[in-house]
């Protein structure tokens, strides 16, 4: 028991928090939130913006497809869709091929919101990676995708 405790104390003594991936990812997540909020504002969240982008690019997508493309779980998608429907940004209708399933569409109001904010979103994405040298940005994106088990940049999940 003493050896195990000593090993744990050595591990703790040698741990450099500012060199741990989990801590650095959390801090960068906070930084990306602050940048998005400062540039885009608080009318729409990052998650809502992601969902609108996916709906714009995939009209009529089923909930399962939205889960695959956004990485949000099914319950979160359902909750977000409900809130976004109440704001008039998203429309939900029964799938014509499967009456049990729902398809989602961006509304004209949702599209206008998206078009109004997309330059700000692009600026926020640029600001997030601004500290990186330009030649490292593609490598950084590839590494982030690898951590999530995704394929190459530009390839969507099946």
Buried (B, 14 or more C-beta within 10 A) or exposed (E): EEEEEEEEEEEEEEEEEEEEEEEEEEEEEEEBEEBBEEBBEEEBBBBBBBBBBBBBEBEEBBBEBBBBBBEBEEEBBBEBBEEBBEBEBBBBEEEEEEEEEBBBBBBEEBBEBBEEBBEBBEBBBEBBBEEEEEEEBEEEBBEEBEEEEBEEEEEEEE
